[in-house]
Amino acid sequence: MAILTRFDGRYNSFASPKPPMMNNPEQYEIQKRNFRYVQIDAVGVSIANVAAPFLPVFLTRLGASNFQVGLLTSMPGVTGLLLAIIVGRFLQTRTNIVPWYSLSRLLVISCYALTGLLTFLLSKEYAVIATLAIWAFATLPQTALAVAFSVVMNAVAGPEGRYALLSRRWAIFGITTVVMTFFVTRVIDLIEFPRNYEMMFLGLSVGGFISYYFSKRINLPDQTPSTPVASSSAFDSARNYFSLIRGAPAFTSFATKKFVYHFALVLTQPIMPLFLVREVKATDSQIGTITMAMSLIMLVGYFIWPWSSRKYGGRFVLLATTFGMVFYPALTAATPQVPLIILYSGIAGLFQAGLDLVFFDELMKTVPPEYGATFVSIVQSMQYLSAIVAPLIGTWLADSIGLGGALWVSAGLRLFGFVLFLRKDTRLVSN
């Protein structure tokens, strides 16, 4: 799979991502293997994650209530909000975070296998409770995984390789997901419920073992774990913690702006499908086409934005993507017609791909390397907060000013976020 990568000072569009040049040949080979293991890990993860959209459908078909299905969606956000910073501080004290990353991934994906296995043995009534219990447990390794992922990917990529590493990883992720989803959706109708879902969960969980086998082979040098500052009380501990954050103003500024923009994005999550069904009167196949258009164009974006970053700089990508994403909710609300929304969705997919890449790259520029897990956990907590609050505000706005009005509010908040990023701060972005 081709991607633009650095090669002896030039860019080779037919090579695998290549790590930055090094004087130590042995270290260079380790870095190159790490890049390869990250991509194979992506294949395993994407195979397993094909099951994710089917999990709430499975619960619904088992007879779960709306509240129980809602719990499945909200539990990761609540657990993450409560525990992300604690998990981050724990990981900060580890000499090597890779084993925790690979183990957390395995535990999460194993929950699919456990779901399929228990529903073979239990009646529908108890299967719902068992499934919720399994995924309540999964929120713990999910929280650790969310923090460890950013730290490990940043360490593997290095300052110059984040776009190359993640653009290829997410492109592989997208292609594998599309192919596997195509086969799963055609096979699942051939087997009677609930055996079809049980077999799917068990089969796709094999991806977890692929992920675990290769991700644990990522070779990163041991780090000297940070020693927590001694404190006589919880108040002193909190004060020391916030003092550490205040000592990184670039991080604080960027994380705050990112929170505002992410809040605006998440605001539309419950609104857009309701708008498509109730206002646009789109059919299931048309909604599927809208989603597919975004997903496919995102794959294109994963190749375009790394090139744009090298040619024009990270600040250009940051401003272009944050401004470009303003138009999707605005144009959808202004012209609620399926063919146009398919077009808008494709354009949004292009900018969303760049947003994924640039947010990670620019954020990691502001994170002190010796406190990576701690600072990443703060950002994750902010994202969990927006994931819980923003959808609730979105549905409240929909009741107050209508679905279209809520989309316009999201567009306005995105524009506000763009303006925040437009205020140039050389501590946050660089050309």
Secondary structure as GFF3:
##gff-version 3
##sequence-region A 1 431
A	DSSP	beta_strand	3	7	.	.	.	ID=ss1
A	DSSP	beta_strand	10	15	.	.	.	ID=ss2
A	DSSP	alpha_helix	25	49	.	.	.	ID=ss3
A	DSSP	alpha_helix	54	61	.	.	.	ID=ss4
A	DSSP	alpha_helix	66	92	.	.	.	ID=ss5
A	DSSP	alpha_helix	98	121	.	.	.	ID=ss6
A	DSSP	alpha_helix	124	157	.	.	.	ID=ss7
A	DSSP	alpha_helix	162	187	.	.	.	ID=ss8
A	DSSP	three_ten_helix	188	190	.	.	.	ID=ss9
A	DSSP	alpha_helix	195	204	.	.	.	ID=ss10
A	DSSP	alpha_helix	206	215	.	.	.	ID=ss11
A	DSSP	alpha_helix	234	246	.	.	.	ID=ss12
A	DSSP	alpha_helix	249	267	.	.	.	ID=ss13
A	DSSP	alpha_helix	271	274	.	.	.	ID=ss14
A	DSSP	pi_helix	275	279	.	.	.	ID=ss15
A	DSSP	alpha_helix	284	312	.	.	.	ID=ss16
A	DSSP	alpha_helix	314	324	.	.	.	ID=ss17
A	DSSP	alpha_helix	327	334	.	.	.	ID=ss18
A	DSSP	alpha_helix	338	366	.	.	.	ID=ss19
A	DSSP	three_ten_helix	369	371	.	.	.	ID=ss20
A	DSSP	alpha_helix	372	422	.	.	.	ID=ss21
###
